[in-house]
Amino acid sequence: MQTVDILMATYNGSEFIKNQILSLQQQTENNWKLFIRDDGSTDNTVAIVNEMANLDSRIIIVKDDFGNIGPGKSFIELTKYSESEYAIFCDQDDIWFERKIENLKKHANIKLRENVPGLVYCDAYGYNSNKGIITLPSISTVRAENLNEFLFFNSGYQGCSILFNKFLCNMLKEYTVKFHLHDDITSLIAHVFGDVFFLDDKLMLYRQHDRNVTGNVNQNDIKSIIKRVLNTDGAVLTKLHYDEKKCFYEFYKDSISIKNKKLFNAYFEYPNLSLFNRLKIINKNGFKLGQYKFRLLFKTIFQKSINK
């Protein structure tokens, strides 16, 4: 029987974590284990987690001597404990709908191949924690079909929306170079070496509050999109993610296909070129920002190439 390992990194989440774990316990797919690593909480998070673990043998507390290593490294560290067919990242503050694991696993069984790294990811509703209301009808409005469409993302897919196979999990266990967040590297591995599939279902409430690690999700109405694209103070690339992709390329360069090497090298050239040549390199390589070429072209015209 297929099992799923849920990987949760916690830090000062006492306000929300009990409700999140309760939503996991209400899943229609109950053949799971929840691995929790706390990153040095100073509130009641650990006490709440221990109390719930004592009542549910599927909840496993991971203890180590690494101390506070940040959310990205904490999540990647948790992959070392996963041996199941599938693993899924879980934030401490969201609320999962009861069929989230079931639906993602069904989609993975149909779409993913065993011998290549692969992931499936879903959509969610943006949820305002202070008001207790849904504020966004979707958090996944920019999606990529291939590496051409993904490289200019300044992030990965939302980690809490991703379910990935054992092959990808094993690659994450071996990833030892500098990175920003776990979802960045997970998304990159799948796009460069394997399979990425989107399940167009909203399977959770993505909680928005002042302490979100990766910030709140943007509004995606036309007016908001145009305002962001025309923001001359913004940048097409963030140096943080640009450097992260360079480290990724150096780590895997002997395994990356010739086609994808050309895409990476064009991406690395982009911020050093004139405006004309940046536009030229976008057209030559079929680069897009997700499924939208015009967004990348407009950002290129109106924004600086990279923030320093």
Solvent accessible surface area in square Angstrom, and as a share of the most:
residue,aa,sasa,rsa
1,M,203,0.91
2,Q,60,0.27
3,T,36,0.21
4,V,0,0.00
5,D,2,0.01
6,I,0,0.00
7,L,0,0.00
8,M,0,0.00
9,A,12,0.10
10,T,2,0.01
11,Y,103,0.39
12,N,43,0.22
13,G,1,0.01
14,S,33,0.22
15,E,117,0.53
16,F,14,0.06
17,I,0,0.00
18,K,104,0.44
19,N,79,0.41
20,Q,0,0.00
21,I,0,0.00
22,L,73,0.36
23,S,12,0.08
24,L,0,0.00
25,Q,50,0.22
26,Q,123,0.55
27,Q,10,0.04
28,T,61,0.35
29,E,26,0.11
30,N,100,0.52
31,N,41,0.21
32,W,6,0.02
33,K,95,0.40
34,L,0,0.00
35,F,16,0.07
36,I,2,0.01
37,R,5,0.02
38,D,37,0.19
39,D,6,0.03
40,G,45,0.43
41,S,22,0.14
42,T,117,0.68
43,D,55,0.29
44,N,99,0.51
45,T,1,0.00
46,V,64,0.37
47,A,64,0.50
48,I,34,0.17
49,V,5,0.03
50,N,57,0.29
51,E,106,0.48
52,M,14,0.06
53,A,19,0.15
54,N,129,0.66
55,L,152,0.76
56,D,17,0.09
57,S,109,0.70
58,R,64,0.23
59,I,9,0.04
60,I,62,0.32
61,I,52,0.26
62,V,11,0.06
63,K,169,0.72
64,D,49,0.26
65,D,147,0.76
66,F,111,0.46
67,G,44,0.43
68,N,100,0.51
69,I,47,0.24
70,G,20,0.20
71,P,51,0.32
72,G,4,0.03
73,K,111,0.47
74,S,0,0.00
75,F,9,0.04
76,I,11,0.05
77,E,25,0.11
78,L,0,0.00
79,T,0,0.00
80,K,100,0.42
81,Y,84,0.32
82,S,3,0.02
83,E,117,0.52
84,S,12,0.08
85,E,72,0.32
86,Y,16,0.06
87,A,1,0.01
88,I,0,0.00
89,F,0,0.00
90,C,0,0.00
91,D,36,0.19
92,Q,33,0.15
93,D,14,0.07
94,D,1,0.01
95,I,43,0.22
96,W,6,0.02
97,F,70,0.29
98,E,97,0.43
99,R,116,0.42
100,K,0,0.00
101,I,0,0.00
102,E,29,0.13
103,N,38,0.20
104,L,0,0.00
105,K,25,0.11
106,K,115,0.49
107,H,29,0.13
108,A,0,0.00
109,N,72,0.37
110,I,136,0.69
111,K,84,0.35
112,L,24,0.12
113,R,127,0.46
114,E,165,0.74
115,N,108,0.56
116,V,27,0.15
117,P,4,0.02
118,G,0,0.00
119,L,0,0.00
120,V,0,0.00
121,Y,4,0.01
122,C,1,0.01
123,D,3,0.02
124,A,0,0.00
125,Y,67,0.25
126,G,0,0.00
127,Y,37,0.14
128,N,35,0.18
129,S,24,0.15
130,N,122,0.63
131,K,145,0.62
132,G,41,0.39
133,I,89,0.45
134,I,90,0.46
135,T,53,0.31
136,L,9,0.04
137,P,96,0.61
138,S,21,0.13
139,I,16,0.08
140,S,14,0.09
141,T,36,0.21
142,V,36,0.21
143,R,70,0.26
144,A,7,0.05
145,E,145,0.65
146,N,66,0.34
147,L,5,0.03
148,N,29,0.15
149,E,16,0.07
150,F,2,0.01
151,L,0,0.00
152,F,2,0.01
153,F,17,0.07
154,N,44,0.22
155,S,51,0.33
156,G,11,0.10
157,Y,11,0.04
158,Q,54,0.24
159,G,4,0.04
160,C,1,0.00
161,S,2,0.01
162,I,0,0.00
163,L,0,0.00
164,F,0,0.00
165,N,9,0.05
166,K,83,0.35
167,F,83,0.35
168,L,0,0.00
169,C,2,0.01
170,N,59,0.30
171,M,32,0.14
172,L,0,0.00
173,K,44,0.19
174,E,117,0.53
175,Y,11,0.04
176,T,112,0.65
177,V,49,0.28
178,K,146,0.62
179,F,28,0.12
180,H,68,0.31
181,L,15,0.08
182,H,11,0.05
183,D,11,0.06
184,D,5,0.03
185,I,0,0.00
186,T,0,0.00
187,S,0,0.00
188,L,2,0.01
189,I,0,0.00
190,A,0,0.00
191,H,19,0.09
192,V,12,0.07
193,F,50,0.21
194,G,24,0.23
195,D,16,0.08
196,V,27,0.16
197,F,64,0.27
198,F,46,0.19
199,L,26,0.13
200,D,100,0.52
201,D,61,0.32
202,K,67,0.28
203,L,11,0.05
204,M,0,0.00
205,L,24,0.12
206,Y,5,0.02
207,R,16,0.06
208,Q,17,0.08
209,H,18,0.08
210,D,136,0.70
211,R,136,0.50
212,N,26,0.13
213,V,107,0.61
214,T,73,0.42
215,G,35,0.34
216,N,87,0.45
217,V,28,0.16
218,N,81,0.42
219,Q,95,0.42
220,N,42,0.21
221,D,71,0.37
222,I,126,0.64
223,K,164,0.69
224,S,25,0.16
225,I,16,0.08
226,I,86,0.44
227,K,151,0.64
228,R,79,0.29
229,V,10,0.05
230,L,76,0.38
231,N,68,0.35
232,T,94,0.55
233,D,123,0.64
234,G,17,0.17
235,A,18,0.14
236,V,2,0.01
237,L,0,0.00
238,T,38,0.22
239,K,86,0.36
240,L,90,0.45
241,H,18,0.08
242,Y,16,0.06
243,D,45,0.23
244,E,7,0.03
245,K,5,0.02
246,K,85,0.36
247,C,39,0.23
248,F,0,0.00
249,Y,25,0.09
250,E,101,0.45
251,F,74,0.31
252,Y,25,0.10
253,K,82,0.35
254,D,138,0.71
255,S,77,0.50
256,I,9,0.05
257,S,57,0.37
258,I,133,0.68
259,K,141,0.60
260,N,19,0.10
261,K,62,0.26
262,K,132,0.56
263,L,10,0.05
264,F,0,0.00
265,N,69,0.35
266,A,9,0.07
267,Y,0,0.00
268,F,26,0.11
269,E,88,0.39
270,Y,0,0.00
271,P,18,0.11
272,N,122,0.63
273,L,48,0.24
274,S,64,0.41
275,L,75,0.37
276,F,146,0.61
277,N,59,0.30
278,R,30,0.11
279,L,41,0.20
280,K,118,0.50
281,I,18,0.09
282,I,0,0.00
283,N,87,0.44
284,K,164,0.70
285,N,27,0.14
286,G,33,0.32
287,F,0,0.00
288,K,64,0.27
289,L,27,0.13
290,G,0,0.00
291,Q,65,0.29
292,Y,67,0.25
293,K,67,0.29
294,F,102,0.43
295,R,18,0.07
296,L,1,0.00
297,L,42,0.21
298,F,94,0.39
299,K,34,0.14
300,T,1,0.00
301,I,83,0.42
302,F,85,0.36
303,Q,11,0.05
304,K,105,0.44
305,S,15,0.10
306,I,10,0.05
307,N,58,0.29
308,K,192,0.81
